[in-house]
């Protein structure tokens, strides 16, 4: 089943509660937010969600600026992957208290479309330029090629096991 078929099925059953309309004006909103800004540019719009942990329900949730709460099981695989990446990075930074560390990631962007993949890989590349070490394992040529293009580095290919 494709993502489109899944989304249509969920919409008909009334289970899709993730409103993605904020993406329609993302570029326009970012341009407005960065106009006249000094220092690093914003990469995320004000419309983006905050990731939180609901300790009572023992679930990860996303809180939209409107206050709407979405639990991870109601989000698409892509949205959930993005939340987990944010959590990994935040935890890494928090645990290391400002020191740089490393991440080992195993095909965490498999569900991402090309646009989201490029944005996520650019974020990892920025982390790498900031001093973090990142090992990204993938079986997909398109991800390997995107990583090489964005980072300017050649991938190291490991021999397949028999």
Secondary structure, DSSP 4 states (H G I P E B T S, - for coil): --HHHHHHHHHHHT------GGGGGHHHHHHHHHTT--SSPP-S-TTSPEEEEETTTTEEEEE-TT--EEEGGGS-HHHHHHHHHHHHHHHHHHHHTT---EEEEESTTTT--HHHHHHHHHHHHHHHHTT-EEEEE-S-HHHHHHHHHHH--PPPPPPPP-
